[in-house]
Amino acid sequence: MAGELDSVVVAELVECYAAGETIEGLVARYPFSYRKIRTALLDAGVTLRPPKIPLPPTPPGLADAYRDGRTIRQLAATYGMSYNQTRNILLAEGVELRSRGNFSTRRVAGMK
């Protein structure tokens, strides 16, 4: 079928991807589209890694404010970020998140 990649090229793509290369990186190195490389990897039985979502730098004091009792929603509003972005930054910083609706946590945060 026209447009199929040579098995040697597919093997190279699989090897590079398994070594940690991203599909975007492969597109920059090979003369094929993102879709063509992605399809070749999937057809070769590769399980694709989830996309990495770039996070902004952690604002100073964010993790400490959470540990001191502020909620993720409060921090998101304070730092001008979405709830999910704030949560993901806290997780990336290794912060152990509290369970939702924890009464003792709400008291610490000044909420009743």
Salt bridges, closest charged atoms under 4 A:
GLU21 OE1 - ARG29 NH1 3.12
ASP64 OD1 - ARG67 NH1 3.40
